[in-house]
Amino acid sequence: MAGQPHDRLMEPYYDRRSAEYDDWYLGAGLFAVRDRPGWNDEVRELERVISSLTPRSTLDVACGTGFITRHLPGHVIAVDASAAMLAESRSCHSHPLVRADAFSMPFRSHGCDRVFTGHFYGHLYPEQRERFLTEARRVAPELIVLDAALHEAVEPEQIQERILNDGSSHRVFKRYFTARQLADELGGGEVLFDGRWFVLVSSSG
């Protein structure tokens, strides 16, 4: 796949995490003991907001297991660089699946109405975020980004050590946003959801 060498560094982590990825949303496994007040209610409200979007032809980029993909209305193509994530995604929905690099997608310019991405943008370094925005805007006029909200218990940017169920340890870059910060970084847009745990912003360019 195309892209810079460091773009591929996280693929082994996501391949190994694929079978347990939804535990984060569901508060299961290693996440069962975390204190996340209001988390489950916020996940359900987020799903409701996403389900109520205007139906459009959509690329769900870095779709992961498809936990969020299944709520996107309209014709949806799910895209991920991880073969293991796509394998898990098959059990969640029936949308077409494409293994592809988010920085160089095999779709024609303005070939769909919307790019959606969830919990991918905040794992990109600034230079990567710029390249992803350029590519997303090439393939669609609208971009919707779902990511983790900045709150009092986290720093805006950090390198996190993440332990998986198999005991393996992985270092992961993470950027947290307020809804307004995310909208500004996308060049302006509409805040669709502004919660304690999640932010969702739509931008058209």
PLY file of the C-alpha trace (Angstrom):
ply
format ascii 1.0
element vertex 205
property float x
property float y
property float z
element edge 204
property int vertex1
property int vertex2
end_header
0.00 0.00 0.00
1.13 3.56 -0.62
2.17 6.02 2.08
5.08 6.82 4.37
6.83 3.99 6.28
5.60 5.25 9.68
2.00 5.08 8.44
2.15 1.29 8.81
3.63 1.11 12.32
0.27 0.62 14.07
-1.00 -2.21 11.88
0.44 -5.03 14.06
-1.22 -3.48 17.12
-4.64 -3.31 15.45
-4.30 -6.78 13.99
-3.69 -8.17 17.49
-6.40 -6.02 19.06
-9.13 -6.80 16.53
-10.83 -9.62 18.46
-11.09 -7.49 21.63
-11.55 -4.02 20.11
-15.27 -3.77 20.87
-14.56 -4.35 24.56
-13.63 -0.65 24.69
-17.11 0.41 23.55
-18.91 -2.25 25.58
-16.97 -1.84 28.84
-15.99 -5.50 28.77
-12.73 -7.39 29.28
-9.92 -5.15 30.53
-12.29 -2.15 30.36
-14.82 -3.62 32.80
-13.05 -2.11 35.81
-12.64 1.40 34.38
-14.57 4.23 35.98
-16.26 5.97 33.05
-19.34 7.81 34.36
-22.12 8.02 31.79
-20.15 6.06 29.20
-22.87 3.60 28.18
-25.54 6.32 27.87
-23.16 8.42 25.77
-22.37 5.52 23.44
-26.09 4.96 22.87
-26.70 8.68 22.24
-23.77 8.79 19.84
-25.20 5.82 17.94
-28.55 7.63 17.74
-26.95 10.81 16.35
-24.97 8.84 13.75
-28.05 6.84 12.74
-29.98 10.09 12.21
-27.48 11.52 9.70
-28.85 12.22 6.24
-28.36 8.99 4.23
-25.49 9.41 1.79
-22.94 7.32 -0.06
-20.20 7.01 2.55
-16.70 5.68 2.94
-16.10 4.63 6.55
-12.33 4.99 6.68
-10.45 3.01 9.35
-13.73 1.25 10.09
-12.18 -1.22 12.54
-14.61 -3.93 13.57
-17.60 -2.05 12.18
-19.05 -1.19 15.60
-19.94 2.29 14.35
-20.22 1.40 10.64
-23.46 -0.47 11.23
-25.15 2.78 12.32
-24.19 4.83 9.25
-27.20 5.45 6.96
-27.06 5.16 3.19
-24.76 3.15 0.94
-21.60 2.51 2.96
-18.22 1.06 1.99
-16.06 0.11 4.97
-12.31 0.68 4.58
-9.45 -0.43 6.80
-5.75 -1.25 6.43
-5.99 -4.17 8.87
-7.07 -7.51 7.43
-7.88 -8.74 10.95
-10.15 -5.77 11.64
-11.98 -6.33 8.37
-12.43 -10.00 9.26
-14.07 -8.96 12.54
-16.13 -6.36 10.69
-17.79 -9.05 8.56
-19.64 -10.26 11.64
-21.13 -6.80 12.35
-22.59 -5.71 9.03
-23.01 -6.56 5.36
-21.44 -3.43 3.84
-18.74 -3.91 1.19
-15.27 -4.11 2.73
-12.08 -2.74 1.17
-8.56 -3.14 2.51
-6.84 0.14 1.73
-4.46 2.82 2.96
-6.32 5.82 4.37
-3.70 8.16 2.90
-4.08 6.86 -0.66
-7.53 5.38 -1.19
-8.46 3.46 -4.36
-11.49 5.62 -5.09
-11.99 8.27 -7.75
-12.08 11.95 -6.83
-15.49 12.97 -5.44
-16.64 9.40 -5.98
-18.86 9.48 -2.89
-20.76 12.01 -0.80
-19.13 11.57 2.58
-16.04 10.27 4.34
-16.63 9.16 7.92
-13.84 8.16 10.28
-14.06 7.12 13.91
-11.17 7.04 16.39
-8.54 7.20 13.66
-7.86 10.91 13.25
-6.76 11.30 16.88
-4.07 8.64 16.43
-2.40 10.59 13.63
0.54 12.91 14.08
0.04 16.45 12.67
1.73 15.72 9.35
-0.38 12.58 8.94
-3.57 14.47 9.79
-2.81 16.99 7.04
-2.29 14.22 4.48
-5.43 12.41 5.56
-7.52 15.58 5.28
-6.19 16.16 1.78
-7.09 12.61 0.74
-10.52 12.66 2.42
-11.41 15.89 0.66
-10.27 14.44 -2.63
-12.75 11.58 -2.49
-15.75 13.34 -0.91
-17.08 16.86 -0.27
-18.11 16.07 3.32
-15.98 14.71 6.16
-17.32 13.56 9.53
-14.81 12.82 12.28
-15.63 10.98 15.50
-12.96 10.99 18.17
-12.17 11.06 21.87
-13.09 14.17 23.83
-10.53 16.15 25.78
-11.43 16.09 29.48
-9.82 16.82 32.82
-8.23 13.38 33.26
-6.13 13.39 30.07
-3.46 15.53 28.43
-4.23 16.81 24.92
-1.39 14.76 23.42
0.29 11.70 24.85
2.02 8.45 24.09
-0.03 5.73 25.76
1.07 2.25 26.75
-1.71 -0.15 25.87
-1.83 -3.69 27.19
-3.84 -6.27 25.26
-5.49 -9.44 26.57
-2.51 -11.48 25.38
-0.25 -9.40 27.63
1.51 -7.61 24.79
2.39 -3.94 25.30
2.09 -1.27 22.59
2.93 2.43 22.50
0.21 4.47 20.82
0.06 8.19 20.01
-3.21 9.81 21.06
-4.59 13.31 20.52
-7.72 14.41 22.37
-9.93 17.25 21.11
-12.65 19.53 22.30
-15.43 19.71 19.72
-14.45 23.29 18.83
-10.76 22.38 18.45
-11.65 19.54 16.13
-13.98 21.72 14.05
-11.29 24.40 13.74
-8.66 21.86 12.68
-11.01 20.55 10.00
-11.32 24.08 8.65
-14.64 24.84 10.30
-17.78 22.79 10.49
-20.79 21.74 12.49
-20.50 20.11 15.89
-22.86 17.14 15.84
-22.02 15.73 19.26
-20.10 17.24 22.17
-19.91 14.86 25.10
-17.65 14.03 28.01
-16.18 11.07 26.14
-16.81 11.66 22.43
-16.88 14.51 19.92
-18.38 14.35 16.43
-17.84 17.07 13.82
-18.99 17.46 10.22
-16.99 19.59 7.78
-17.60 20.37 4.12
-15.01 21.82 1.85
0 1
1 2
2 3
3 4
4 5
5 6
6 7
7 8
8 9
9 10
10 11
11 12
12 13
13 14
14 15
15 16
16 17
17 18
18 19
19 20
20 21
21 22
22 23
23 24
24 25
25 26
26 27
27 28
28 29
29 30
30 31
31 32
32 33
33 34
34 35
35 36
36 37
37 38
38 39
39 40
40 41
41 42
42 43
43 44
44 45
45 46
46 47
47 48
48 49
49 50
50 51
51 52
52 53
53 54
54 55
55 56
56 57
57 58
58 59
59 60
60 61
61 62
62 63
63 64
64 65
65 66
66 67
67 68
68 69
69 70
70 71
71 72
72 73
73 74
74 75
75 76
76 77
77 78
78 79
79 80
80 81
81 82
82 83
83 84
84 85
85 86
86 87
87 88
88 89
89 90
90 91
91 92
92 93
93 94
94 95
95 96
96 97
97 98
98 99
99 100
100 101
101 102
102 103
103 104
104 105
105 106
106 107
107 108
108 109
109 110
110 111
111 112
112 113
113 114
114 115
115 116
116 117
117 118
118 119
119 120
120 121
121 122
122 123
123 124
124 125
125 126
126 127
127 128
128 129
129 130
130 131
131 132
132 133
133 134
134 135
135 136
136 137
137 138
138 139
139 140
140 141
141 142
142 143
143 144
144 145
145 146
146 147
147 148
148 149
149 150
150 151
151 152
152 153
153 154
154 155
155 156
156 157
157 158
158 159
159 160
160 161
161 162
162 163
163 164
164 165
165 166
166 167
167 168
168 169
169 170
170 171
171 172
172 173
173 174
174 175
175 176
176 177
177 178
178 179
179 180
180 181
181 182
182 183
183 184
184 185
185 186
186 187
187 188
188 189
189 190
190 191
191 192
192 193
193 194
194 195
195 196
196 197
197 198
198 199
199 200
200 201
201 202
202 203
203 204
